[in-house]
Amino acid sequence: MGTRPPLLKGLQFAAFMAGLMWVALWNGYPTFYPDSATYIECGFLLETPVDRPITYGLLLRLTSLEGVSLWIVVLFQCALLAATTLAFIRLFAPHLAMLIAIVVCGLTGVSFLGSQVMTDVYTPLMVMALVLYGLSDRQWSGWLGLYVLALAMHASHLALAVCLVPLLLVILWKTRLRDRKAILGKSWRLLLGTGIAYVALNISMVKSTEAFYAAHLAETGDLQAYLNGACPEKNYELCSRAVDLPRSAEIFLWDSSGVAHSYPSRERMRADLRRIIGDMFADNATRNGIIASTVQFGTRQLSAFGIGEGNVQFQPGSTVHRRIARFFPAEVERFEAMKQNTPDVFSPTVSRLNTFYWWVTVVALVLMLPVVVSVYRRNGPLFPAIALFIVLSYVANCFINAGMVVVAQRFGAKLIWMLPLIVLVGLGVWFSKPLGGAIARSRAVVNDPAEG
């Protein structure tokens, strides 16, 4: 690995980045989701939105060079994703890393993450950064910094980190770090990093947590059922809307006729919804219903992982179009001409790709157990433990997102591509030399992202 000429290494890395960017290159411009408008605006106006952290908005402003081009944002995202994915693969199959990376680009929808002006790409970055930091011999590492950055991008990442960090520490204790001092060192640094990220998340979370969760309860029907029985005895402000409460989180939160817009102030809304949610959990029957609906929604999310959801047409006058015109005026024509704004071209292609990716995922799930068991018998528990960590990351992400907001195809798409990745890495381990030697040779990559 270390004998490759620098030019060859650079060309290989560029090829992988091109693979990660192919959706944007084909589209003619980065792709967009309706929320992209909020992220762009908050970063340039330096105003924290009520329903999401400002972190990604600030990063958009910085990486676009103050509005020069959103192509630079995509380049930055794909460079981060390429470096992190390659380092992750090289932990176990260093000699086949580039081949595996290119195959992953062709077989999965990972390019839709890197090519989109959205935070979704930072969910797999956070998961892989956790693994890379955990397996690094250094207590301070760039992977810890990437974990903090990725964690601060989306409110759901905090709940995901709360699930994954203890799991990772248990895996390290059982497979790599038998020394109590080393485990404690990793633990308090991860705790510190999580706390730093929480500072950025907290500003928006205190503004929107009650509204988002109440919208979820409306989506499941639990909120309507509770209010129908409680309103005759309670004096909730929301009781005035009980008869026409929308069973849609999107309408509840963002529509002009929705619940979030019906309160005289955000403070009144937060206080009323906080009281309602507290009373719902205090009632045994309602609490059991919430638990059941959370399990139901999370289970549905496990099989909902289509790419391209929300990548709709944005015509002149739409919020996204206005934000591009205001903050990236030199790229308005390119934005208008992109394939995403031609649904009869974009949508059929995405539909066919989703069918293909669905079958790839099915094959990966069929192969995963025999591949992981074979590697375990030949090389020991480390790779199977990390494979389990990735699978549980996907499951936790599904239940956190669907259990707190709604079932959405894009929530599953953020991490589903890592399941075929795990299978390919496992096959790479099988066709490589023993795993212990591979990890020893890849430690430089784990400890220093610039290596390899």
C-alpha positions in Angstrom: 0.0 0.0 0.0 2.7 2.5 1.0 4.8 1.9 -2.3 2.2 3.3 -4.7 3.4 6.5 -6.4 1.8 9.7 -5.2 0.4 10.4 -8.6 -1.3 7.0 -8.8 -2.8 7.4 -5.3 -4.1 10.9 -6.3 -5.6 9.5 -9.5 -7.3 6.7 -7.6 -8.7 9.1 -5.0 -10.0 11.4 -7.7 -11.7 8.5 -9.4 -13.4 7.5 -6.2 -14.5 11.1 -5.7 -15.9 11.2 -9.2 -17.8 8.1 -8.4 -19.3 9.7 -5.3 -20.2 12.8 -7.3 -21.7 11.1 -10.4 -25.3 12.1 -9.4 -24.3 15.8 -9.3 -22.3 15.5 -12.5 -25.2 13.7 -14.3 -27.7 16.2 -12.8 -25.7 19.1 -14.0 -25.7 20.7 -10.5 -25.9 19.4 -6.9 -29.3 18.0 -6.0 -31.7 19.7 -3.5 -34.3 18.8 -0.9 -36.9 21.4 0.3 -34.9 21.8 3.5 -31.9 22.9 1.5 -33.3 26.4 1.4 -33.4 26.7 5.2 -29.8 25.5 5.5 -28.6 28.0 2.8 -30.4 30.9 4.3 -29.5 30.3 7.9 -25.8 30.1 7.1 -25.7 33.3 5.1 -28.0 35.3 7.5 -26.3 33.8 10.6 -29.7 33.0 12.1 -30.4 29.7 13.8 -33.6 28.1 12.5 -36.3 27.1 14.9 -36.3 23.5 13.7 -32.6 22.6 13.0 -29.1 23.5 14.0 -27.2 26.2 12.1 -24.1 24.1 11.8 -24.6 22.8 8.3 -25.6 26.3 7.1 -22.4 27.7 8.4 -20.4 24.9 6.7 -22.3 25.7 3.4 -21.3 29.3 3.7 -17.7 28.5 4.5 -17.2 25.7 1.9 -19.0 27.6 -0.9 -16.5 30.4 -0.3 -19.2 32.9 0.7 -21.4 32.1 -2.2 -19.0 31.4 -5.0 -20.4 28.0 -5.9 -22.3 25.1 -4.4 -20.0 22.8 -6.5 -17.3 23.4 -3.9 -19.7 22.2 -1.2 -20.2 19.0 -3.0 -16.4 18.6 -3.6 -15.8 19.1 0.1 -18.5 16.6 1.1 -17.3 13.9 -1.4 -13.7 14.4 -0.3 -14.6 13.8 3.3 -16.7 10.8 2.3 -14.0 9.4 0.1 -11.2 9.8 2.7 -13.4 8.3 5.5 -14.8 5.4 3.5 -11.3 4.5 2.2 -9.8 4.6 5.7 -12.7 2.4 6.9 -12.2 -0.2 4.2 -8.4 -0.2 4.7 -8.9 -1.2 8.3 -9.7 -4.7 7.0 -8.9 -5.0 3.3 -6.2 -2.5 2.5 -5.0 -4.1 -0.8 -8.6 -4.1 -2.2 -9.7 -0.8 -0.8 -10.0 1.2 -4.0 -11.7 -1.6 -5.9 -14.2 -2.1 -3.1 -14.8 1.7 -3.0 -15.5 2.0 -6.7 -17.8 -1.0 -6.6 -19.8 0.5 -3.7 -20.3 3.7 -5.9 -21.7 1.5 -8.7 -23.9 -0.7 -6.5 -25.4 1.7 -4.0 -27.0 5.1 -3.7 -24.1 6.7 -1.8 -23.6 9.3 -4.5 -27.0 10.7 -3.8 -25.7 11.6 -0.3 -22.5 13.3 -1.4 -24.2 15.1 -4.3 -27.0 16.7 -2.3 -27.1 20.0 -0.4 -28.3 18.3 2.8 -27.0 17.0 6.1 -27.7 13.3 5.2 -24.1 12.6 4.2 -22.9 13.4 7.7 -24.8 10.4 9.3 -22.5 7.7 7.7 -19.5 10.0 8.3 -20.3 10.1 12.0 -20.7 6.3 12.2 -17.4 5.6 10.3 -15.6 8.3 12.3 -16.6 6.6 15.5 -15.2 3.3 14.3 -12.0 4.9 13.0 -11.4 6.8 16.2 -12.2 3.8 18.3 -9.6 1.6 16.4 -7.0 4.4 16.3 -4.0 4.0 18.6 -4.2 7.7 19.4 -6.3 9.2 22.1 -6.6 12.5 20.1 -7.3 12.0 16.4 -8.7 13.8 13.4 -11.4 11.1 13.4 -12.6 12.4 16.8 -12.9 15.9 15.2 -14.9 14.5 12.3 -17.2 12.7 14.7 -17.9 16.1 16.5 -18.4 17.9 13.3 -20.8 15.3 11.9 -22.7 15.0 15.2 -23.4 18.7 15.2 -25.1 18.6 11.8 -28.5 17.1 12.8 -30.5 16.8 15.9 -31.1 13.1 15.4 -27.4 12.5 15.6 -27.4 13.1 19.3 -29.8 10.3 20.0 -27.8 8.1 17.6 -24.6 8.9 19.4 -26.1 8.1 22.8 -26.9 4.6 21.3 -23.6 4.0 19.4 -20.9 5.3 21.7 -21.5 2.8 24.5 -21.8 0.0 22.0 -18.5 1.0 20.4 -16.8 1.1 23.8 -18.1 -2.4 24.6 -16.8 -3.7 21.3 -13.4 -2.1 21.9 -13.2 -3.6 25.4 -14.0 -7.1 24.1 -11.9 -7.1 20.9 -9.0 -4.5 21.1 -8.5 -2.4 24.2 -8.1 -4.6 27.2 -6.4 -1.8 29.1 -8.8 0.0 31.4 -6.8 3.3 31.1 -7.1 3.2 27.3 -10.8 2.6 27.4 -11.3 5.4 29.9 -9.3 7.7 27.7 -11.4 7.0 24.7 -14.6 7.3 26.8 -14.0 10.8 28.3 -12.8 12.2 25.0 -15.9 10.9 23.2 -18.0 12.3 26.0 -16.3 15.7 25.7 -16.7 15.7 21.9 -20.4 14.8 22.3 -20.8 17.7 24.7 -19.1 20.1 22.3 -21.5 19.1 19.5 -24.5 19.4 21.8 -23.7 23.1 22.3 -24.4 23.7 18.6 -27.5 21.4 18.7 -29.0 22.7 21.9 -29.9 26.1 20.5 -32.3 24.6 18.0 -33.4 21.6 20.1 -34.8 23.8 22.9 -36.9 25.6 20.2 -38.3 22.6 18.4 -38.2 19.4 20.4 -41.8 19.6 21.6 -43.2 20.6 18.2 -41.4 17.8 16.4 -42.5 15.1 18.8 -46.1 16.3 18.9 -46.1 16.3 15.1 -44.9 12.6 15.3 -47.7 11.8 17.8 -50.2 13.4 15.4 -48.8 11.3 12.5 -49.3 8.1 14.5 -52.8 9.2 15.7 -51.8 8.9 19.4 -52.2 12.7 19.9 -55.7 12.8 18.4 -56.8 9.8 20.4 -55.6 11.3 23.7 -57.1 14.7 23.0 -60.5 13.2 22.2 -60.6 11.7 25.7 -58.8 14.4 27.6 -60.1 17.7 26.2 -63.4 17.6 28.1 -61.4 17.7 31.3 -58.3 19.6 30.3 -57.7 23.1 29.2 -55.0 22.6 26.6 -54.9 25.3 24.0 -54.6 22.6 21.4 -58.1 21.4 22.3 -59.5 24.1 20.0 -57.9 22.2 17.1 -58.7 18.7 18.4 -61.5 18.1 15.9 -59.4 18.9 12.8 -55.9 18.0 14.0 -54.0 16.9 10.8 -52.6 13.4 10.8 -49.5 14.6 9.0 -46.3 15.8 10.6 -45.5 17.9 7.6 -48.8 19.8 7.8 -48.6 20.0 11.6 -45.2 21.7 11.5 -44.9 23.7 8.3 -48.2 24.3 6.6 -49.8 27.7 7.2 -52.9 26.0 8.4 -51.0 23.6 10.6 -50.8 23.5 14.4 -47.4 25.2 14.7 -48.8 28.3 13.1 -52.0 28.4 15.2 -50.4 29.4 18.5 -49.9 33.1 19.3 -46.3 32.6 20.1 -43.7 29.8 20.0 -43.3 30.0 23.8 -47.0 29.3 24.3 -46.8 26.4 21.8 -43.8 24.9 23.6 -45.5 25.2 27.0 -48.8 23.7 25.8 -47.2 20.8 23.9 -44.8 20.0 26.7 -47.8 19.7 29.1 -49.7 17.5 26.7 -46.8 15.2 26.0 -46.1 14.9 29.7 -49.7 14.0 30.5 -49.7 11.5 27.6 -46.8 9.6 29.1 -48.3 9.8 32.6 -51.3 7.9 31.3 -50.6 4.2 31.2 -52.9 3.3 28.2 -51.6 6.3 26.1 -48.0 5.5 27.0 -48.4 1.9 25.9 -50.0 3.1 22.6 -47.1 5.4 22.0 -44.6 2.6 22.5 -46.5 0.3 20.1 -46.7 3.0 17.4 -43.0 3.8 17.9 -42.2 0.1 17.3 -44.5 0.0 14.3 -43.1 3.1 12.7 -39.5 2.1 13.3 -40.1 -1.4 11.8 -41.6 0.2 8.7 -38.6 2.5 8.4 -36.3 -0.5 8.2 -37.5 -1.4 4.7 -37.9 2.3 3.6 -34.6 3.4 2.1 -35.2 4.9 -1.3 -32.9 7.5 -2.7 -34.1 10.7 -4.3 -37.1 11.3 -2.0 -37.8 15.1 -1.9 -35.6 15.7 -5.0 -38.6 17.4 -6.7 -38.7 20.1 -9.3 -38.1 23.6 -7.9 -39.5 26.2 -10.3 -38.9 30.0 -10.2 -40.7 31.3 -7.2 -40.1 28.2 -5.0 -38.2 28.7 -1.8 -35.1 26.8 -3.0 -35.0 28.8 -6.2 -35.3 32.1 -4.3 -32.4 31.1 -2.0 -30.2 30.2 -5.0 -31.0 33.4 -6.8 -30.2 35.4 -3.7 -27.0 33.8 -2.4 -25.7 32.1 -5.6 -26.9 34.4 -8.4 -24.1 33.3 -10.8 -25.5 29.7 -10.7 -29.2 30.4 -11.2 -29.3 29.3 -14.8 -27.4 26.1 -14.0 -29.8 25.4 -11.2 -32.8 25.9 -13.5 -31.3 23.7 -16.2 -30.5 20.7 -13.9 -32.2 17.4 -14.6 -33.9 17.5 -11.2 -36.0 20.4 -12.7 -37.0 18.0 -15.5 -39.1 15.4 -13.7 -39.8 13.3 -16.8 -36.0 12.7 -17.0 -35.0 12.7 -13.3 -37.8 10.7 -11.7 -37.8 7.7 -14.0 -34.1 7.3 -13.6 -34.3 7.5 -9.8 -37.1 5.0 -9.9 -35.1 2.5 -11.9 -32.1 3.0 -9.6 -34.2 2.4 -6.5 -35.3 -0.9 -7.9 -31.7 -1.9 -8.6 -30.5 -0.7 -5.2 -33.3 -2.7 -3.5 -32.1 -5.9 -5.1 -28.5 -5.1 -4.2 -29.6 -4.7 -0.6 -31.5 -8.0 -0.6 -28.4 -9.8 -1.9 -26.2 -8.1 0.7 -28.6 -9.2 3.5 -28.5 -12.8 2.2 -24.7 -12.8 2.0 -24.0 -10.9 5.2 -24.3 -13.7 7.7 -22.3 -16.4 5.9 -19.6 -13.8 5.0 -19.3 -12.5 8.6 -19.3 -16.0 10.1 -16.6 -17.1 7.6 -14.4 -14.1 8.6 -15.0 -14.8 12.2 -13.8 -18.4 11.9 -10.7 -17.4 10.0 -9.8 -14.0 11.5 -11.5 -13.6 14.9 -14.2 -11.3 16.3 -13.1 -7.8 15.3 -14.6 -7.5 11.8 -17.9 -9.3 12.8 -18.1 -6.9 15.8 -17.8 -3.9 13.5 -20.2 -5.4 11.0 -22.7 -5.7 13.9 -22.0 -2.1 14.9 -22.9 -0.9 11.4 -26.1 -3.0 11.2 -27.2 -1.7 14.6 -26.4 1.8 13.5 -28.8 1.4 10.7 -31.5 0.0 13.0 -31.0 2.7 15.6 -31.1 5.4 12.9 -34.4 4.0 11.6 -36.1 3.8 15.0 -34.8 7.2 16.1 -36.0 9.1 13.0 -39.3 7.2 12.5 -39.9 7.0 16.2 -39.5 10.7 16.7 -40.8 12.2 13.5 -42.0 10.2 10.5 -41.2 7.3 8.2 -39.2 8.7 5.3 -37.3 7.0 2.5 -34.3 9.4 2.9 -33.8 8.4 6.6 -33.1 4.8 5.6 -31.0 5.8 2.6 -28.5 7.6 4.8 -27.0 4.3 6.1 -28.5 1.4 4.0 -25.6 1.6 1.5 -23.2 0.6 4.3 -24.7 -2.9 4.4 -23.4 -3.8 0.9 -20.2 -2.1 1.9 -19.8 -4.5 4.9 -20.4 -7.5 2.7 -17.8 -6.3 0.1 -15.3 -5.6 2.9 -15.9 -9.0 4.3 -15.2 -10.6 0.9 -12.1 -8.5 0.7 -10.9 -9.8 4.1 -11.6 -13.3 2.9 -9.4 -12.9 -0.2 -6.7 -10.9 1.6 -4.1 -12.0 4.1 -5.1 -12.6 7.8 -7.0 -9.7 9.3 -4.5 -9.1 12.1 -1.8 -8.2 9.6 -4.1 -6.1 7.6 -5.0 -4.0 10.6 -1.4 -3.6 11.6 -0.6 -2.3 8.1 -3.5 0.0 8.1 -2.9 1.7 11.5 -1.2 4.6 9.8 -4.4 5.2 7.9 -6.5 5.1 11.0 -4.1 7.3 13.0 -3.6 9.8 10.2 -6.2 10.4 7.5 -3.5 11.8 5.2 -1.8 8.5 5.0 -2.7 5.7 2.5 
